[in-house]
């Protein structure tokens, strides 16, 4: 007997953005983001005191100024890229497959997207977080939120989670292609600067009791034992892009940015490496940020503006950002292939990608 099935829902999720660059909107965003126990993983009472009493009130103003620098007439760039991406994905799929955008924090919310799927009576939901490397604070939080919402449904459809794709070959090739626009050989050194995490979060994800026992040696190779290690996945992504560009080991450094607080975060810190390279006499740095598939504050401001200013003060000249994948049609096509790889029953149209 043939099983009757309804539509399929594809939920594409990025981290989020304030609804506006105003101080109030940024404060709301920061509170929702930083109150997530997977982001600041300390007990609830001190977390609320820290976020509500210190971080959100004091950072809202400065963050608002940064958001105003990247905001466009259409809105937040990360949201615009995501909307274009979802529209492009939808065009590739046959009737009966519905692609919805959600942000883990703020809007459009995961709740709103899942409500649409519930009303459609979907038989299956595929969750695609736009985070190539798994971290509890990003992918893990998305998965938890989806499960929290769907657990209240009387009829729960088939749900499939795409966990991570740090070595996805089309993604690696696209990052390399973006770098080739800048004549890679003309730079003194290459940075692979990933978003940072507290070291404590690496240890909490370690079930084999070997994390950071010998500094970061356990992160150098991605294995079945550290398959969910964020740092190991970042290292694997960087090495893969470097191999695609025929870089030698001495040509590049893997580092981590966006540190918050005083506890140790994943090292080396991008600012420290920048200082080291300036002391060596480097004048031109080419920087990738492959934890972000869409350009945002951490790329367009932190790297292109703040690190550029620091580098100039150190005697350097140029800190060139390699653009992320954003809404590139080739990236959209690559994600279609990734989704079909996870679920071969998905039916696609024959579209020409230029």
GUTIZA-643032 format. One record per residue: x, y, z of N, C-alpha, C in turn; residue in three letters. Coordinates in pm, whole numbers, plus 50000, padded with zeros to 5 digits. Atoms other than C-alpha are relative to their C-alpha. Layout:
<sites>
XYZXYZXYZALA ...
</sites>
This chain:
<sites>
500854988050000500005000050000500885012550000UNK 499214987850010501415033549897499605009750110UNK 500244990649889501815058050185499665013849945UNK 500384986550039500005091150137500825010150080UNK 499184990349929502205120650220499625014149958UNK 500284986050026501735157950245501235007349953UNK 498854992050045504105186450160501224997850090UNK 498755000049924507715188750275500375014550032UNK 499554986749961508915219050469501515000250019UNK 498564998049980512525230950449500175012950081UNK 499824988649910513435253950738501475004449996UNK 498654994450010516505275550667500175010150113UNK 499874991849879517815291750985501385006650007UNK 498774993049968520435318351046499895005250143UNK 499954996249860521455333651378498975010650036UNK 500974989749969519415365551370500555013949985UNK 499664985950013519425403251362498945008150071UNK 501054991349944517655431751540498995003749893UNK 501034995750094514415443251380500305013849943UNK 499624986650044515915477851349501355003350066UNK 498724996749938519265494551427499875009150122UNK 500224991249885517705513851716500524993350127UNK 499485005249873518985510252071499034990050062UNK 500985008949941515735494352189499934986649930UNK 500065012550077515615468651909501264991750022UNK 498745007349977519265459651960500014994050141UNK 500065005349864518675455752335499134987450005UNK 500875011950003515795431552268500724988149937UNK 499265010750067517975411752031501084994250091UNK 498935004649912520895410052273499464991750116UNK 500575007449888518655398552556499564986049957UNK 500445013250045517075370452356501194991249967UNK 498825007450040520425359752216500814995350122UNK 499085003249891522505361152533499344992950117UNK 500685007549894519835346952764499824985249964UNK 500035014150041519945314552566501064992550081UNK 499015007149918521605289852806501064992549920UNK 498975006050083523455274452514501035010349953UNK 499074989450039525095308152441500865004150120UNK 499284997649874526025318752795499574988850094UNK 500375012449931526085285352968500395000250147UNK 499844999449855525995295553332498604998950060UNK 501335001349939523135290753583499105011949970UNK 500994990250046519945310053510500075013350074UNK 500044987549925520065335453792501185009149967UNK 498914991050038523585348853729499985003849852UNK 500094996550142522965347153353499055011749979UNK 500974989050014519885369353382500545012950060UNK 499424988049940521665393253616501065006149909UNK 498934995350087524625395553380499455006449874UNK 500514995250128522645399853060499075011950017UNK 500984989349982519755421253185500585012150072UNK 499474989049919521795441753431501225006749943UNK 498744994450049525065446753246500115000149848UNK 499645000850142525535434152891499005007349911UNK 500994994050091522265443652721499885015250017UNK 500124985349987521925478652875501235007649951UNK 498794992550032525565488152822500504997849858UNK 499535002750136526215471852484499005004549894UNK 501024996650099522955482052319500365012649921UNK 499674987550066524165517252244501124998549898UNK 498875001750090527525507852094499664990749885UNK 500395009350106526055478451902499055006649901UNK 500934992950088523295500751767500765008549899UNK 499204991850091525905523951617500634991449890UNK 499405009050099527565494351444498954995149901UNK 501065004550090524275481451306499615011049902UNK 500354988950089523545516051164501015001249886UNK 498994999350105526805513650967499744990149887UNK 500215010250102525715482050785498564999749949UNK 501425000450037521955488250766499785006649864UNK 500324994550132520525494550421498545004449997UNK 501394995950014517255508950293499064988050008UNK 500815012249996515995472950264500034993350137UNK 499925005949868517065464050617501374994250030UNK 498755006349957519715442250779500574991249889UNK 499425008050109522145427050525499864985050021UNK 500075014449978522155392850691498594994649974UNK 501375004150027518365391550665499695000849850UNK 500224998650144518345404050305500634988349925UNK 499355011450064520875377650202499204987250022UNK 500765012149967518815351050379498694999349922UNK 501254999750075515585362050214500234996649853UNK 499675003150139517215361149870500384985349984UNK 499595014050002518725327449951498794990750000UNK 501195008449989515385312450051499155001049873UNK 500744998350125513685327149744500644991849888UNK 499295007850101516375311449527499844985150019UNK 500205014349973516055277749697498614995649956UNK 501375003750035512295277849651499844998349849UNK 500115000950145512715283549278500544986949945UNK 499375012450047514785251649251499134987750025UNK 500735012049960512205228349406498634999249933UNK 501305002650060509115212649259498875003550098UNK 501184997349918505595218949387499904989750112UNK 500135008949886504925204349730501175001050097UNK 498854997549911508245215849880500015014950031UNK 500124986149956508035247850083501215004050084UNK 498804995249931511115267150194499645012450081UNK 500294988749911510785290550492501295004650069UNK 498874994149928513305314050651499645002150146UNK 500164996549859513735317251026501335004950055UNK 498834995849924516145334651257499894994050140UNK 500065005649865517075318351583499595010650101UNK 500344989049909516755352151752499345011349922UNK 500814989650061514155378451662499284994649876UNK 500975003350104512335377651328500624998749861UNK 501165008749977511185359251128500394988450093UNK 499675009549895511035334951418499824985649953UNK 500195014350025511325297151416498564996150028UNK 501405002949966507915296251582499085003349883UNK 500874995850110506295315451294500154990849880UNK 499785008950114507885293351029499394986350024UNK 500565013249970506895261251204498485000450006UNK 501474998650003503345274251251499484998749857UNK 500395001250141503155277550871500034985549956UNK 499885014150038504355241950827498874991750063UNK 501065007549932501835229351082498675001849927UNK 501254997250072498965246350895499984993349863UNK 499915007050129500215230750570499844984950015UNK 500035014549974500085196450735501154993049930UNK 498855006250063503595188650622500244986150058UNK 499645013549956504705152450640501444999450050UNK 498585000549969508355161150677500555014250009UNK 499294987249986510535190050794501494997249997UNK 498535000850004514205193850703500535013250051UNK 499464987949938516105218650919501435002149952UNK 498674996650053519085235550753500535012550069UNK 499364988349939521065258350987501125005049909UNK 498964994250085523345282250799501305001750077UNK 498755000249925526295273151021500784987749953UNK 499275011750051528855250750843500614991550110UNK 499375007249890530575241651171499024998950118UNK 500935001949889528555226851457500535006650127UNK 499744995249864528445245251789498704999150078UNK 501195000749917526045240552076499285013450003UNK 500574986649990525525278252083499325004649872UNK 500634996150127524395279651719499104988849950UNK 500795011150052523295247151554499244992850110UNK 500665006949889522545230451886498795007650051UNK 501104991749953520355259551990498834999749902UNK 501055000850101518435258751661499244986950012UNK 500645013149989517775221551694499144999050126UNK 500765000549875516665225252055498715008049989UNK 501184991650013514255253351969498954993349910UNK 500945007250086512705233351685499334988850077UNK 500585011249924512225203351911499085004850110UNK 500864994649894510795224952189498625003549945UNK 501284995750059508125239051959499204988049951UNK 500715011250061507255207051775499534989950104UNK 500395009649895507065186852097498595002750053UNK 501354996849952503795204852176498924996549897UNK 500965003650102502185193951848499414986350029UNK 500635013149984499695165451863500514990549892UNK 499475008050111500825152951521501405005049966UNK 498614996150024504595153651489500484993649870UNK 499535005750127505945149651134501424994650010UNK 498615004250012509195133751027500875012549999UNK 499124988349992511955158551122501454995549981UNK 498605003250027515495157450986500855012550020UNK 499114988849970518295179551109501324998349925UNK 498664999750058521335188350901500925005850106UNK 499204996449883524025189751165501125009749968UNK 498874991550037527085204750997500524995549865UNK 499445003350132528975205650667501335007449981UNK 498754992350004532485218950738500894996949881UNK 499165003950113534045200250445499204998749871UNK 500855001050119531245204350191500755006149882UNK 499084996150106533245206149870499545012149919UNK 500404987950074531105231349674500185012850082UNK 499794988449914531265255049972501495003750004UNK 498554997649996535055251249995500455006849871UNK 499604994550129535435258549624499515014449982UNK 500534986450012533225289549645500825009950082UNK 499154991149921535285304449928501325002549928UNK 498744998650072538425297749726499835009049878UNK 500274991550116536885313449416499885014750040UNK 500134986249954535965344549613501365006150033UNK 498674995049966539565347449730500835003049876UNK 499194998350122541005344449381499775013649935UNK 500254986650055539425378049294501095009950043UNK 499074990449940542125394349507501474996649977UNK 498615003950026545265377549370500674996050132UNK 499575004949868546065356449676501505001550020UNK 498544999549989549805356249602500535013950033UNK 499554986349972549965394149648499955003650148UNK 500124997449857549285391350023501134993350077UNK 498905005349919551885385650291499584988050084UNK 500465011149916549735362250497498484998949987UNK 501425002850010546285346350505499464996850139UNK 500705003249875543915345950804498754991949969UNK 501305006549993541135320950858499465003150139UNK 500454994849872539315339651133498564995550026UNK 501315005549968536395320551284499445006950125UNK 500614994849878533905332251545500464991550118UNK 499505007149884535155323251890498914994250089UNK 500855005949896533635302652172500834998650126UNK 499255002949877534595298452538500584985849995UNK 499415013449994536965269252588499144990450081UNK 500845008549916534545256552851498944992749918UNK 501015006450083532015249152576500594988549919UNK 499355011450065534525227152396500064988250096UNK 499865010849902535095207452714498654993550031UNK 501325005749969531385203152781499514990549891UNK 500395008850108530975186852443500884987949984UNK 499055011050010533805162252503499554988250085UNK 500435012049926532605127352597501144990150015UNK 498875009249995536045111452563501125004850094UNK 499064994849901537885132752824501415001949943UNK 498694996750054540685144052594500095014449951UNK 500044986450053539625179452503500975009250073UNK 499054990249949542425205052553500974994350103UNK 499025006049908544585180152744501425004149960UNK 498714995550051547525189852523499765012249911UNK 500364987750070546535224952429498964996849894UNK 501005002050104544815222152090500384988749905UNK 499565010650089546535191451947498864990749958UNK 501125008950032543275171651961499095005949893UNK 500874993450098541635197151728500584999749859UNK 499324998550129544135193751445499464990949892UNK 500575009550096542375164251281498584996850042UNK 501405003149972538645158151255499824984949996UNK 500165014449988537865122751375498614996850055UNK 501285003949943534885102751500499915003950147UNK 500014996549858535925111551856499725014950022UNK 500234985649982535845149251804499115005649890UNK 500814996150117533305150251520499105012050026UNK 500854988749967531165176051705500785011850056UNK 499174989249945534105197651817500025011849903UNK 500064988150084533625232751683501385003749948UNK 498664995950044537335240451674500564990349898UNK 499495009950095538205208151497499335001749864UNK 500694997850127535555215151234500495012749931UNK 499464987650057536855250751187501374997449937UNK 498675003250051540395237751143499884992249869UNK 500195008050121539155212450887499555008749883UNK 500454990950106537335239650690501165008349947UNK 498894991450041540395262150686501024992249918UNK 499035008150075542745234350574499484996549862UNK 500595003750129540335224650297500065011849903UNK 499924988350087540145260250160501465002649960UNK 498584998050028543925263450189500504990149895UNK 499595010150098544395230949995499465003449862UNK 500604996050128542025243349724500805011349935UNK 499214988750051544235274349690501494996949990UNK 498595004350004547495254349705500885008150094UNK 499224992749901548615273250014500894990650078UNK 499125007549911551545261150219499635002950145UNK 500374998549860551195256750595500465013350058UNK 499484987449946553345287350663499315012249940UNK 500674988850066551145308650437498795005250077UNK 501264996049937548155309950670499974996350147UNK 500215002549857546995310551032498514998850027UNK 501395001949957543745297951185499845007050134UNK 500164992349878542455321751452498525002450027UNK 501394998949953539295331851641499755014050054UNK 500344986149969537545365151688498775000950090UNK 501254996949929534675381551881499974994850143UNK 499935004449861535815372752231499155009050089UNK 500854992649906533445383052512500324995550142UNK 499735003649861534275384352884501474997050025UNK 498625002349958537415374153070500414985450002UNK 499655014250001537225336153061500734996549871UNK 499275003950122539555318452814499064995649889UNK 500725004250119538105315252466500974992449910UNK 499165007650093539365294352176501125008949947UNK 498834992450043542845305452076500644993349878UNK 499544986449974544795319751907498955010549965UNK 500924989150027542855352251916500485007549874UNK 499674993150124542705370751585500825012650026UNK 499264987649971543925403151744501464997250034UNK 498615003649967547025385651883500784996149876UNK 499325004250123547855369751549500275012149911UNK 499814987950080547385403351377501235007750048UNK 498844993149944549925418751612501294992749965UNK 498815008050033552375390151554500415001949854UNK 499674998550141552125393551178500525014149969UNK 499504986350019552605431251197501455001050046UNK 498624999949949555765425851406500964993149904UNK 499175006850100557035402551133500185008349874UNK 499854991150114556635431050886498954998449891UNK 501065001850100553505419650704499265013249979UNK 500724987750035551725447850522498594997149948UNK 501295003350061548855429950348499534986350048UNK 500595012349947546585403850507498684997449925UNK 501265004350060543825384550328499274991650104UNK 500715006549889541135373350573498714993349953UNK 501255007450014538495346450543499294999950135UNK 500775002049877535685343050797498964989049973UNK 500865010750053534215308850706499004994250100UNK 501095004249911531995304851013498705006949960UNK 501174992150041529655330150849499794998349849UNK 500275001250143528055321350516499315012549947UNK 500534987050042526555356350508500755010950075UNK 499264989249936528425388550575499125007450100UNK 500734994149887527435405650899500965009050077UNK 499134991249921528885427551176501394994050019UNK 498725006549970531595401851249500954999849881UNK 499134999750118532885403950892500185014449951UNK 499884986850062532085438050745500495010950095UNK 499554990149902532745457351066501234995150076UNK 498905004549914534975436351291501294997949920UNK 498805002550079537365425351017500355012049912UNK 499694989850101537065451950746500235013950058UNK 499854986749941536885481850980500894999750124UNK 499274999649873538095474251333501404993949988UNK 498675006050015540935450351245500855008049901UNK 499274991550094541885472650952500635011850074UNK 499484988649923542275502051191501144995550092UNK 498945005249912544285481051438501264997149921UNK 498855003750082546525468151161500775012349953UNK 499344987750043547245503151034500795006150116UNK 499304994749882548175514251388501274992050029UNK 498845008649979550595484851399501045001249888UNK 499074998350112552235495551073499594992649874UNK 500485007150118550225473950835499275009349905UNK 500664991850102548445486050524498594995349968UNK 501305004650049545555463750415499594986950066UNK 500665012049948543275438650585498814997549909UNK 501035002150102541225425350293499124988150036UNK 500965010649971538085405550371499614992749871UNK 500585008150108537115376950139498504999250027UNK 501444999949978533375380850093499494986050031UNK 500635012849972531165353650230499154995949880UNK 500735005950112528785333150016498685007149975UNK 501174991150010525745355250083498874993649920UNK 501095005450083523095350049813500504996749860UNK 499405004050127525455339249536499194988449939UNK 500775010950061523465317749287500704986550007UNK 499265012749990526245291749301499854993950140UNK 500215004749864525795289449678498594994450016UNK 501375005149996522055285449639499934986349935UNK 499985013050069522635257349390500704989450084UNK 499285009549915525145241249626499154995350117UNK 500885003849889522625241849912498874990849952UNK 500995009150056520025225749687500584985949993UNK 499355013150009522475197549622500224993950138UNK 499815004949863523235194949994498704994350056UNK 501305004649952519535191650076499594986949933UNK 500345012350072519025165249808500884988550045UNK 499105010349948522045146749940499464994350131UNK 500585004549874520355145150281498664993149979UNK 501305006250027516985136350132499804998649849UNK 500095002050145517085121449780498575000349946UNK 501384999550050513255122149763499605014149957UNK 500324986350038513315159949716500085001449848UNK 500064998450145512305168549361500375014349962UNK 499534986950041514115197149190499685002649854UNK 500174995950138513625216648871501385001049932UNK 498774998350076516225218848598500185014849969UNK 499764985750020517455254648630501475002249963UNK 498644996850040520515269648468500565010550096UNK 499334990749909522925286348710501095007249922UNK 499004992150072524995314748566500965006350099UNK 
</sites>
